[in-house]
Amino acid sequence: MKYCPNCGSKFLYKERLKSWNRQYNEIHCSSCSAEYKKNNRIATGLSVFISCFISLIILNEINLEIEVYVIKLALVAVIAFISCFIILYLLNLFIKYERVK
């Protein structure tokens, strides 16, 4: 949901990303002061799972002959981090919010 269904104003992308955090799971409209809460928590877990899965597949396909285990872990972490943000961006376009106030 990119726009407030109540007044039609656009939500900031920063606020939509903050709503993925459990502490800030509500999103507020700056125009009409309506509050919306995300009604789908499965998407967050799904994005983390998919990003880890993608990073492991990429790491296995690359077949790097790196001897240092720490470098391999760092590479997996970077790939997972980047793919998680890409997946969160794509999922954020389709997540629905329900009105709280």
Residue pairs with C-beta under 8 A, 6 or more apart in sequence:
1 11
1 36
1 95
1 96
1 97
2 10
2 11
2 16
2 93
3 9
3 10
3 11
4 10
4 11
4 29
4 31
4 32
4 34
4 36
5 99
6 29
6 32
6 34
6 99
7 29
7 31
7 32
7 34
9 29
9 30
9 31
9 32
11 27
11 29
12 30
13 92
15 27
15 28
16 27
16 92
17 88
17 92
18 24
18 27
19 25
19 26
19 27
19 38
19 97
20 38
20 44
20 88
20 92
25 37
25 38
26 35
26 36
26 37
26 100
27 35
27 36
27 37
27 38
27 97
28 34
28 35
28 36
29 35
29 36
33 101
34 99
34 101
35 99
35 100
35 101
36 97
36 98
36 99
36 100
37 97
37 98
37 100
38 95
38 96
38 97
39 96
39 97
39 98
40 95
40 96
43 91
43 95
46 91
47 84
47 87
47 88
47 91
48 84
50 83
50 87
51 80
51 81
51 83
51 84
51 86
51 87
52 80
54 79
54 80
54 83
55 76
55 79
55 80
55 83
56 76
58 79
59 72
59 75
59 76
59 79
64 72
64 75
66 72
66 75
